[in-house]
Amino acid sequence: MREAIPDWEVPESGWSQLVHRLELPDPDDRHVLAAAIAGHADCIVTANLQDFPASVLNGFGIGAIDPDTFIINQWDLDPVNAIAAFKRMRARRKKPGSSPADFADALEIGGLPTTAERLRAAAELI
């Protein structure tokens, strides 16, 4: 992540003062919202959407989105780079002989059904 997007990480000093002022269903998630606020993020990508209610996030101009939807949105914004990234990911798999279908199946099992469906449609490219 640091190599791909050097400025993604918000240092603890940037968010630690905010944590105690935030209210979330799970207090252990407050640091995530604090970092998103300090980092001027548009959204928090999480499979744990219930712990990041819109009623809280909207006040900070932040949304929450599940990983599958986030990936599809990125794919729609830049399909060539998205497909190239998936091709590189597939090449790095520990099972190098796995087919595009095997790769899509693994992503579906991992909770990315829409992404897997897109990959199946683009199998000849990955």
C-alpha positions, 0 to 999 in steps of 0.5 A, spaced: 500 500 500 505 504 501 508 503 494 502 504 490 499 510 494 505 513 498 500 518 502 495 513 504 497 513 511 495 518 516 500 518 522 497 517 529 499 524 531 494 526 526 488 522 529 489 520 536 486 527 539 480 526 535 478 518 538 475 520 544 470 525 541 467 520 537 461 515 538 460 509 534 457 502 535 463 499 537 468 504 540 474 499 538 473 502 531 473 510 533 480 510 530 478 508 523 473 514 523 478 519 526 484 517 521 478 518 516 477 525 518 484 527 519 486 524 512 480 527 509 477 521 506 471 520 502 469 514 505 471 508 509 472 501 506 469 496 510 465 489 510 463 491 517 458 497 515 453 496 521 459 499 525 459 505 521 452 508 521 451 513 516 448 518 521 454 518 524 459 519 518 455 524 514 456 529 519 463 528 517 462 528 510 464 521 510 461 515 507 462 507 508 462 502 502 463 495 502 469 492 499 466 489 493 462 495 491 468 499 492 472 495 487 467 495 482 466 502 482 474 503 481 473 498 475 468 502 472 472 508 473 478 505 470 477 498 467 484 498 463 488 499 470 483 495 474 484 489 469 491 489 469 491 489 477 487 483 477 492 480 472 498 482 476 494 479 482 493 472 479 500 472 477 502 472 484 498 467 487 501 461 491 497 457 486 501 459 479 497 454 475 490 456 477 485 459 472 482 465 471 475 461 474 479 459 480 482 466 481 474 469 481 472 463 485 477 465 490 475 472 490 467 470 491 469 465 497 473 471 500 466 476 500 467 479 493 461 476 489 460 482 484 468 482 483 468 475 481 462 475 476 466 481 473 472 477 473 469 471 470 466 476 464 473 478 463 477 471 464 481 472 457 484 478 459 486 476 466 
